[in-house]
Amino acid sequence: MAKAYSEIGDRAHVGFWLPMPIDWWVGLRGVQEMIMDLMLYADQMLDLFKEYQRYAVALTEHVLKDGVVDSVGLGGSSTSMSVISPDLHRAFSLPFGKAICDVTHRFDKPVLYHMCGKSRQALPITAEMGVDCFDALECPPTGNVDLAEVKSTFGKKIALRGNVNSSHVMLNGTVEAVKQAVIKCMNDAKQGGGYILGVGDQTPANTPDENIFAMVESGRRHGRYD
């Protein structure tokens, strides 16, 4: 890993990725069983997640000591309000997020939290963890983020990344639609810094190349600061 990191140099950003406890559990049990487990066996799940947290903190510290990553990413797709409630997010995600942020910040590295789907109600709770950047700020219909409102509310607390619609714009939209989506994101969130252009989840595998190039080129053009 150290050899690969040294060869990459400054050509790319290298992140270390950890699933949030709920996402880790979804991988083992599936979404429906995960929700039932949290509702029916809350105390046991909290105990289990504490053990996972101990492992994750130790692993994060080990990786950061090697100095081969630029950031730590927390995968929280299943912690969105498309899947669980704000109360469950606070109870089962907040302690873990705080612990990972604490150990990561000791090494002066940033933490990015990924949550696709409906994430607006989760933002205040996630910000309490101490994360440095929140991704992917998915807009309607699959998400519920108004980027301008989120920038106004959280822009001085955490960096923001995303909001370009993955399916309607990137996958199925025209080049012009991509350009207009990028311009809107820049107008909504560029002011004052702290915004990273990105899609509202992931770039679908069959996304036309011309749309990807249009996003990059438009971002470079309209992302410049006066």
DRENMIRO-464859 format. One record per residue (C-alpha): y negated, z, x; residue in one letter. Coordinates in nm, 2 decimals, always signed. Layout:
BEGIN
+--------+--------+--------+-----+
!      y !      z !      x ! res !
+--------+--------+--------+-----+
!      Y !      Z !      X !   A !
...
+--------+--------+--------+-----+
***
This chain:
BEGIN
+--------+--------+--------+-----+
!      y !      z !      x ! res !
+--------+--------+--------+-----+
!  +0.00 !  +0.00 !  +0.00 !   M !
!  -0.24 !  +0.08 !  +0.28 !   A !
!  -0.16 !  -0.25 !  +0.45 !   K !
!  -0.23 !  -0.44 !  +0.13 !   A !
!  -0.56 !  -0.25 !  +0.07 !   Y !
!  -0.68 !  -0.33 !  +0.42 !   S !
!  -0.60 !  -0.70 !  +0.38 !   E !
!  -0.79 !  -0.71 !  +0.04 !   I !
!  -1.10 !  -0.56 !  +0.20 !   G !
!  -1.41 !  -0.61 !  -0.01 !   D !
!  -1.28 !  -0.91 !  -0.20 !   R !
!  -1.15 !  -0.70 !  -0.49 !   A !
!  -1.17 !  -0.36 !  -0.64 !   H !
!  -0.84 !  -0.17 !  -0.62 !   V !
!  -0.77 !  +0.09 !  -0.89 !   G !
!  -0.49 !  +0.34 !  -0.94 !   F !
!  -0.37 !  +0.35 !  -1.30 !   W !
!  -0.24 !  +0.65 !  -1.49 !   L !
!  -0.13 !  +0.65 !  -1.86 !   P !
!  -0.28 !  +0.93 !  -2.07 !   M !
!  -0.02 !  +1.18 !  -2.20 !   P !
!  -0.02 !  +1.02 !  -2.54 !   I !
!  +0.03 !  +0.67 !  -2.39 !   D !
!  +0.30 !  +0.80 !  -2.16 !   W !
!  +0.48 !  +0.95 !  -2.46 !   W !
!  +0.44 !  +0.63 !  -2.67 !   V !
!  +0.63 !  +0.45 !  -2.39 !   G !
!  +0.92 !  +0.69 !  -2.43 !   L !
!  +0.91 !  +0.74 !  -2.81 !   R !
!  +0.71 !  +0.47 !  -2.98 !   G !
!  +0.39 !  +0.50 !  -3.18 !   V !
!  +0.54 !  +0.64 !  -3.51 !   Q !
!  +0.75 !  +0.90 !  -3.34 !   E !
!  +0.47 !  +1.00 !  -3.11 !   M !
!  +0.24 !  +1.07 !  -3.41 !   I !
!  +0.51 !  +1.27 !  -3.58 !   M !
!  +0.58 !  +1.47 !  -3.26 !   D !
!  +0.21 !  +1.56 !  -3.23 !   L !
!  +0.19 !  +1.67 !  -3.59 !   M !
!  +0.52 !  +1.86 !  -3.62 !   L !
!  +0.57 !  +2.00 !  -3.27 !   Y !
!  +0.21 !  +2.05 !  -3.14 !   A !
!  +0.29 !  +2.36 !  -2.93 !   D !
!  +0.59 !  +2.20 !  -2.76 !   Q !
!  +0.39 !  +1.88 !  -2.70 !   M !
!  +0.11 !  +2.07 !  -2.54 !   L !
!  +0.36 !  +2.24 !  -2.31 !   D !
!  +0.52 !  +1.91 !  -2.22 !   L !
!  +0.19 !  +1.74 !  -2.15 !   F !
!  +0.09 !  +2.03 !  -1.92 !   K !
!  +0.39 !  +1.95 !  -1.71 !   E !
!  +0.30 !  +1.58 !  -1.71 !   Y !
!  -0.05 !  +1.68 !  -1.61 !   Q !
!  +0.08 !  +1.88 !  -1.31 !   R !
!  +0.27 !  +1.57 !  -1.20 !   Y !
!  -0.02 !  +1.33 !  -1.25 !   A !
!  -0.27 !  +1.55 !  -1.07 !   V !
!  -0.04 !  +1.58 !  -0.77 !   A !
!  +0.03 !  +1.21 !  -0.77 !   L !
!  -0.35 !  +1.13 !  -0.79 !   T !
!  -0.43 !  +1.36 !  -0.51 !   E !
!  -0.16 !  +1.21 !  -0.29 !   H !
!  -0.28 !  +0.86 !  -0.35 !   V !
!  -0.65 !  +0.95 !  -0.30 !   L !
!  -0.56 !  +1.13 !  +0.03 !   K !
!  -0.42 !  +0.80 !  +0.16 !   D !
!  -0.76 !  +0.64 !  +0.09 !   G !
!  -0.61 !  +0.32 !  -0.04 !   V !
!  -0.78 !  +0.29 !  -0.38 !   V !
!  -1.14 !  +0.25 !  -0.50 !   D !
!  -1.11 !  +0.42 !  -0.84 !   S !
!  -0.87 !  +0.59 !  -1.08 !   V !
!  -0.81 !  +0.44 !  -1.42 !   G !
!  -0.68 !  +0.63 !  -1.73 !   L !
!  -0.49 !  +0.42 !  -1.98 !   G !
!  -0.56 !  +0.54 !  -2.32 !   G !
!  -0.49 !  +0.26 !  -2.56 !   S !
!  -0.29 !  +0.48 !  -2.79 !   S !
!  -0.57 !  +0.75 !  -2.79 !   T !
!  -0.80 !  +0.52 !  -2.99 !   S !
!  -0.89 !  +0.59 !  -3.35 !   M !
!  -0.68 !  +0.29 !  -3.45 !   S !
!  -0.38 !  +0.51 !  -3.37 !   V !
!  -0.48 !  +0.88 !  -3.38 !   I !
!  -0.76 !  +1.11 !  -3.50 !   S !
!  -1.05 !  +1.26 !  -3.31 !   P !
!  -0.89 !  +1.60 !  -3.34 !   D !
!  -0.57 !  +1.49 !  -3.18 !   L !
!  -0.76 !  +1.31 !  -2.91 !   H !
!  -0.95 !  +1.63 !  -2.83 !   R !
!  -0.64 !  +1.85 !  -2.84 !   A !
!  -0.40 !  +1.63 !  -2.64 !   F !
!  -0.62 !  +1.42 !  -2.42 !   S !
!  -0.93 !  +1.62 !  -2.32 !   L !
!  -0.75 !  +1.87 !  -2.08 !   P !
!  -0.56 !  +1.60 !  -1.90 !   F !
!  -0.87 !  +1.38 !  -1.86 !   G !
!  -1.08 !  +1.67 !  -1.72 !   K !
!  -0.81 !  +1.75 !  -1.47 !   A !
!  -0.78 !  +1.40 !  -1.34 !   I !
!  -1.16 !  +1.36 !  -1.32 !   C !
!  -1.19 !  +1.69 !  -1.13 !   D !
!  -0.94 !  +1.59 !  -0.86 !   V !
!  -1.07 !  +1.23 !  -0.84 !   T !
!  -1.43 !  +1.34 !  -0.80 !   H !
!  -1.33 !  +1.57 !  -0.51 !   R !
!  -1.26 !  +1.25 !  -0.32 !   F !
!  -1.59 !  +1.09 !  -0.44 !   D !
!  -1.41 !  +0.83 !  -0.64 !   K !
!  -1.50 !  +0.72 !  -1.00 !   P !
!  -1.28 !  +0.74 !  -1.31 !   V !
!  -1.25 !  +0.46 !  -1.57 !   L !
!  -1.11 !  +0.53 !  -1.91 !   Y !
!  -0.96 !  +0.24 !  -2.10 !   H !
!  -0.94 !  +0.26 !  -2.48 !   M !
!  -0.91 !  -0.06 !  -2.69 !   C !
!  -0.93 !  -0.06 !  -3.07 !   G !
!  -1.16 !  +0.17 !  -3.26 !   K !
!  -1.32 !  +0.39 !  -3.00 !   S !
!  -1.66 !  +0.49 !  -3.12 !   R !
!  -1.55 !  +0.84 !  -3.25 !   Q !
!  -1.36 !  +0.91 !  -2.93 !   A !
!  -1.66 !  +0.84 !  -2.70 !   L !
!  -1.82 !  +1.19 !  -2.72 !   P !
!  -1.48 !  +1.36 !  -2.65 !   I !
!  -1.40 !  +1.12 !  -2.37 !   T !
!  -1.74 !  +1.17 !  -2.21 !   A !
!  -1.67 !  +1.55 !  -2.20 !   E !
!  -1.38 !  +1.47 !  -1.96 !   M !
!  -1.63 !  +1.36 !  -1.70 !   G !
!  -1.53 !  +1.00 !  -1.68 !   V !
!  -1.77 !  +0.77 !  -1.50 !   D !
!  -1.70 !  +0.45 !  -1.70 !   C !
!  -1.57 !  +0.37 !  -2.05 !   F !
!  -1.38 !  +0.05 !  -2.12 !   D !
!  -1.34 !  -0.17 !  -2.33 !   A !
!  -1.59 !  -0.10 !  -2.62 !   L !
!  -1.41 !  -0.33 !  -2.86 !   E !
!  -1.63 !  -0.48 !  -3.13 !   C !
!  -1.54 !  -0.55 !  -3.49 !   P !
!  -1.31 !  -0.65 !  -3.65 !   P !
!  -1.05 !  -0.50 !  -3.41 !   T !
!  -1.29 !  -0.23 !  -3.28 !   G !
!  -1.59 !  -0.05 !  -3.41 !   N !
!  -1.84 !  -0.04 !  -3.13 !   V !
!  -2.20 !  -0.14 !  -3.16 !   D !
!  -2.28 !  -0.19 !  -2.80 !   L !
!  -2.66 !  -0.15 !  -2.83 !   A !
!  -2.61 !  +0.18 !  -3.01 !   E !
!  -2.35 !  +0.31 !  -2.76 !   V !
!  -2.58 !  +0.21 !  -2.47 !   K !
!  -2.87 !  +0.41 !  -2.63 !   S !
!  -2.65 !  +0.71 !  -2.69 !   T !
!  -2.43 !  +0.72 !  -2.38 !   F !
!  -2.59 !  +0.49 !  -2.13 !   G !
!  -2.75 !  +0.76 !  -1.93 !   K !
!  -2.42 !  +0.96 !  -1.91 !   K !
!  -2.15 !  +0.71 !  -1.83 !   I !
!  -2.12 !  +0.34 !  -1.73 !   A !
!  -2.00 !  +0.10 !  -2.00 !   L !
!  -1.77 !  -0.20 !  -1.96 !   R !
!  -1.65 !  -0.46 !  -2.20 !   G !
!  -1.74 !  -0.57 !  -2.56 !   N !
!  -1.68 !  -0.95 !  -2.53 !   V !
!  -1.43 !  -1.02 !  -2.81 !   N !
!  -1.09 !  -1.10 !  -2.66 !   S !
!  -0.94 !  -1.30 !  -2.95 !   S !
!  -1.21 !  -1.45 !  -3.17 !   H !
!  -1.43 !  -1.55 !  -2.87 !   V !
!  -1.23 !  -1.57 !  -2.55 !   M !
!  -0.90 !  -1.70 !  -2.69 !   L !
!  -1.02 !  -1.90 !  -2.99 !   N !
!  -1.39 !  -1.95 !  -2.94 !   G !
!  -1.59 !  -2.24 !  -2.79 !   T !
!  -1.76 !  -2.23 !  -2.45 !   V !
!  -2.09 !  -2.19 !  -2.64 !   E !
!  -1.95 !  -1.90 !  -2.83 !   A !
!  -1.85 !  -1.73 !  -2.51 !   V !
!  -2.20 !  -1.78 !  -2.36 !   K !
!  -2.37 !  -1.64 !  -2.67 !   Q !
!  -2.14 !  -1.34 !  -2.66 !   A !
!  -2.22 !  -1.27 !  -2.30 !   V !
!  -2.60 !  -1.30 !  -2.37 !   I !
!  -2.57 !  -1.06 !  -2.66 !   K !
!  -2.39 !  -0.80 !  -2.44 !   C !
!  -2.65 !  -0.84 !  -2.17 !   M !
!  -2.93 !  -0.79 !  -2.42 !   N !
!  -2.76 !  -0.49 !  -2.57 !   D !
!  -2.66 !  -0.31 !  -2.25 !   A !
!  -2.80 !  -0.45 !  -1.93 !   K !
!  -3.13 !  -0.26 !  -1.94 !   Q !
!  -3.14 !  +0.03 !  -1.70 !   G !
!  -2.81 !  -0.07 !  -1.53 !   G !
!  -2.47 !  +0.09 !  -1.59 !   G !
!  -2.31 !  -0.20 !  -1.77 !   Y !
!  -2.02 !  -0.41 !  -1.65 !   I !
!  -1.95 !  -0.73 !  -1.83 !   L !
!  -1.59 !  -0.75 !  -1.96 !   G !
!  -1.37 !  -0.83 !  -2.25 !   V !
!  -1.30 !  -0.59 !  -2.54 !   G !
!  -0.95 !  -0.52 !  -2.42 !   D !
!  -0.77 !  -0.79 !  -2.21 !   Q !
!  -0.80 !  -1.16 !  -2.16 !   T !
!  -0.52 !  -1.32 !  -2.36 !   P !
!  -0.27 !  -1.52 !  -2.15 !   A !
!  -0.35 !  -1.85 !  -2.33 !   N !
!  -0.73 !  -1.82 !  -2.30 !   T !
!  -0.88 !  -2.16 !  -2.21 !   P !
!  -0.99 !  -2.18 !  -1.84 !   D !
!  -1.32 !  -2.32 !  -1.95 !   E !
!  -1.39 !  -2.00 !  -2.15 !   N !
!  -1.32 !  -1.78 !  -1.85 !   I !
!  -1.54 !  -1.98 !  -1.63 !   F !
!  -1.81 !  -1.98 !  -1.90 !   A !
!  -1.80 !  -1.60 !  -1.91 !   M !
!  -1.83 !  -1.56 !  -1.54 !   V !
!  -2.11 !  -1.82 !  -1.50 !   E !
!  -2.30 !  -1.69 !  -1.80 !   S !
!  -2.26 !  -1.33 !  -1.67 !   G !
!  -2.40 !  -1.43 !  -1.33 !   R !
!  -2.69 !  -1.61 !  -1.49 !   R !
!  -2.79 !  -1.36 !  -1.75 !   H !
!  -2.68 !  -1.04 !  -1.57 !   G !
!  -2.95 !  -1.07 !  -1.31 !   R !
!  -3.22 !  -0.80 !  -1.31 !   Y !
!  -3.59 !  -0.90 !  -1.30 !   D !
+--------+--------+--------+-----+
***
